[in-house]
Amino acid sequence: MERITPILIEHFDAEPTVTMCAQAVDALEAGSILLLPYLSFKLLAEETQFLTAQAVEPKRKNVSYDWRLQKTKGDSYIGELHQKLQQLLARYANQANILVNSLFPHYTKSIQLARTSYRPVEAFDRTNLSNRKDDRLLHTDAFPASPTQGWRILRVFSNINLNREPRVWRVGENFEKVAARFLPHLKTKNSLVRHLLNSVNITRGLQTNYDAAMLQLHDLMKKDQAYQDDPLNQMIELPAETTWLVFTDQVPHAVISGQFCLEQTFYLPVQAMTYPERSPLKILERLMNKPLV
């Protein structure tokens, strides 16, 4: 499996060929990062003023946009500047949605557009983080308050750094090898506790056995220094003015450095995949020999 697969698309509203779509979905679902080296998200002249770490509120790393509510939170602006930043994020959400639906037509009927975020803070400089919150450590995405119940987490990233600085990631081995490594350390979580957390709205939905397993994998990976230092992990540079797509619940990744990145999240049910057996859900169910949702 290639860590990076190039896809030669130059516009968010491009019409990829059938062959290109087949190549893209095969590589994506196998756990490759799809790098679109000629696809950049262009800022308007007035939007370059948001290329500052001060765009986000103190102690936050992201500005977040909810397209359903058309609300932005986490930024340091008010009035007209707040509205202009929100318009930027809304435009990115729309462009990323067009891209995903054209590149993966098989997903169109089932995929769900979720949060948009802007990451203006230099990742390398973030300090005083717990292991769980430190994205500079290799992990696969899983969120305590937002169980996916097996749905895939697909993300589109665009590096909008005008100083030509790359976003540097470290990428780990394929998900099945990682899961097999940490599987003996997984513990059974009390289902009554998970139902209680859902009933008092601490979690947005019920944590399934799958969510409990993925949360433990996330934490175990970050705590294991031998895994973090494994020479099989690979450092990669994602250049400025490029876009990339990846299933972040499947590909172990760590953000080592980089500033000024846009990100769009999508959720996809496993049954909508071209190769459902490659999903973390199906891999874990096979390795654990039991259903998890």
KAQUIVEN-V544285 format. One record per residue. N is the residue number from 1. PHI is phi as a letter, one per 20 degrees, with the letter a starting at -180 (* if undefined). OMEGA is omega in whole degrees, 0 to 359 (NA if undefined). Layout:
BEGIN
N/PHI/OMEGA + N/PHI/OMEGA
END
This chain:
BEGIN
1/*/178 + 2/f/178 + 3/f/180 + 4/c/175 + 5/c/179 + 6/f/175 + 7/c/191 + 8/e/176 + 9/d/185 + 10/d/182 + 11/c/180 + 12/f/181 + 13/d/177 + 14/f/178 + 15/d/183 + 16/f/179 + 17/f/177 + 18/g/179 + 19/f/180 + 20/f/179 + 21/f/180 + 22/f/178 + 23/f/183 + 24/f/183 + 25/f/178 + 26/f/181 + 27/f/181 + 28/f/183 + 29/f/175 + 30/e/178 + 31/o/176 + 32/e/171 + 33/e/177 + 34/e/179 + 35/d/178 + 36/d/191 + 37/f/181 + 38/d/183 + 39/d/178 + 40/d/174 + 41/e/187 + 42/e/174 + 43/e/169 + 44/f/183 + 45/g/182 + 46/f/182 + 47/e/180 + 48/f/178 + 49/f/179 + 50/e/178 + 51/e/179 + 52/b/178 + 53/f/180 + 54/f/177 + 55/f/182 + 56/d/178 + 57/f/177 + 58/g/179 + 59/m/173 + 60/d/176 + 61/d/186 + 62/c/161 + 63/e/186 + 64/c/180 + 65/c/177 + 66/d/185 + 67/f/180 + 68/f/181 + 69/e/186 + 70/l/180 + 71/c/178 + 72/d/176 + 73/c/177 + 74/n/179 + 75/e/185 + 76/e/186 + 77/d/173 + 78/c/174 + 79/m/187 + 80/f/180 + 81/f/176 + 82/f/180 + 83/f/180 + 84/f/177 + 85/f/177 + 86/f/178 + 87/f/176 + 88/f/182 + 89/f/178 + 90/f/178 + 91/f/178 + 92/f/178 + 93/g/180 + 94/f/181 + 95/f/179 + 96/f/179 + 97/f/177 + 98/f/181 + 99/f/184 + 100/f/182 + 101/f/177 + 102/e/182 + 103/f/181 + 104/c/183 + 105/g/178 + 106/f/182 + 107/e/196 + 108/g/185 + 109/f/189 + 110/d/187 + 111/f/181 + 112/d/176 + 113/f/181 + 114/c/188 + 115/f/170 + 116/d/177 + 117/c/175 + 118/c/185 + 119/d/185 + 120/e/185 + 121/e/176 + 122/f/185 + 123/f/183 + 124/f/187 + 125/e/183 + 126/f/185 + 127/c/176 + 128/l/179 + 129/d/171 + 130/f/178 + 131/g/184 + 132/f/184 + 133/e/185 + 134/e/182 + 135/f/174 + 136/e/176 + 137/d/180 + 138/g/181 + 139/a/164 + 140/d/188 + 141/f/172 + 142/b/189 + 143/c/184 + 144/g/185 + 145/e/185 + 146/c/179 + 147/f/180 + 148/e/180 + 149/l/177 + 150/o/179 + 151/f/180 + 152/f/176 + 153/d/178 + 154/d/181 + 155/c/174 + 156/d/179 + 157/d/172 + 158/c/177 + 159/e/184 + 160/d/180 + 161/f/182 + 162/e/175 + 163/e/177 + 164/m/180 + 165/e/181 + 166/f/167 + 167/e/186 + 168/d/177 + 169/d/163 + 170/d/186 + 171/c/182 + 172/e/180 + 173/f/184 + 174/f/190 + 175/f/183 + 176/f/179 + 177/f/179 + 178/f/180 + 179/f/180 + 180/f/181 + 181/f/186 + 182/d/183 + 183/g/181 + 184/f/183 + 185/e/180 + 186/f/179 + 187/d/177 + 188/f/181 + 189/e/183 + 190/f/181 + 191/f/179 + 192/f/178 + 193/f/181 + 194/f/177 + 195/f/179 + 196/f/179 + 197/g/179 + 198/f/184 + 199/f/180 + 200/d/174 + 201/m/172 + 202/f/172 + 203/d/179 + 204/e/185 + 205/o/184 + 206/e/172 + 207/f/176 + 208/e/174 + 209/g/176 + 210/f/181 + 211/f/179 + 212/f/179 + 213/f/182 + 214/f/177 + 215/f/178 + 216/f/177 + 217/g/178 + 218/g/184 + 219/f/180 + 220/f/178 + 221/f/184 + 222/f/183 + 223/e/187 + 224/e/184 + 225/f/178 + 226/f/177 + 227/f/180 + 228/f/183 + 229/e/183 + 230/g/181 + 231/f/177 + 232/f/175 + 233/f/189 + 234/c/175 + 235/e/179 + 236/c/177 + 237/d/178 + 238/d/193 + 239/f/173 + 240/f/178 + 241/m/172 + 242/c/179 + 243/c/176 + 244/b/181 + 245/c/181 + 246/a/169 + 247/e/186 + 248/f/172 + 249/e/186 + 250/d/186 + 251/e/175 + 252/f/185 + 253/b/175 + 254/b/179 + 255/e/186 + 256/e/179 + 257/b/179 + 258/p/183 + 259/b/177 + 260/m/181 + 261/c/173 + 262/d/182 + 263/b/177 + 264/c/180 + 265/e/173 + 266/c/173 + 267/d/185 + 268/c/176 + 269/f/184 + 270/g/184 + 271/f/178 + 272/e/179 + 273/f/173 + 274/f/180 + 275/c/183 + 276/g/182 + 277/f/179 + 278/e/183 + 279/f/174 + 280/g/179 + 281/g/184 + 282/f/178 + 283/f/179 + 284/f/179 + 285/f/179 + 286/f/181 + 287/f/182 + 288/e/176 + 289/l/177 + 290/a/175 + 291/f/183 + 292/d/176 + 293/c/NA
END
